[in-house]
Amino acid sequence: MSDMEKSEKSLNMAFERVIYIYTTNPSFSYR
């Protein structure tokens, strides 16, 4: 696995975690 693929995977995991936090905590949404 190349470094680019590794960083892309960790970035995707972090993104999914942010989405999870935003969907489970409505108070975090900026509306």
PLY file of the C-alpha trace (Angstrom):
ply
format ascii 1.0
element vertex 31
property float x
property float y
property float z
element edge 30
property int vertex1
property int vertex2
end_header
0.00 0.00 0.00
1.37 3.42 -0.96
1.51 6.41 1.39
-1.13 8.16 -0.68
-3.58 5.28 -0.25
-2.84 5.17 3.49
-3.49 8.87 4.01
-6.60 8.69 1.85
-7.97 5.81 3.92
-7.30 7.54 7.26
-8.85 10.73 5.89
-11.93 8.78 4.83
-12.19 7.20 8.30
-11.91 10.60 9.95
-14.57 11.95 7.59
-16.92 9.07 8.45
-16.36 9.74 12.16
-17.27 13.41 11.68
-20.42 12.43 9.78
-21.33 10.01 12.58
-20.85 12.68 15.26
-22.88 15.21 13.25
-25.74 12.78 12.67
-25.88 11.67 16.32
-25.51 15.16 17.79
-27.99 17.59 16.16
-26.70 20.42 18.35
-23.48 20.39 16.32
-25.24 21.34 13.08
-24.87 24.95 12.02
-28.36 25.92 10.90
0 1
1 2
2 3
3 4
4 5
5 6
6 7
7 8
8 9
9 10
10 11
11 12
12 13
13 14
14 15
15 16
16 17
17 18
18 19
19 20
20 21
21 22
22 23
23 24
24 25
25 26
26 27
27 28
28 29
29 30
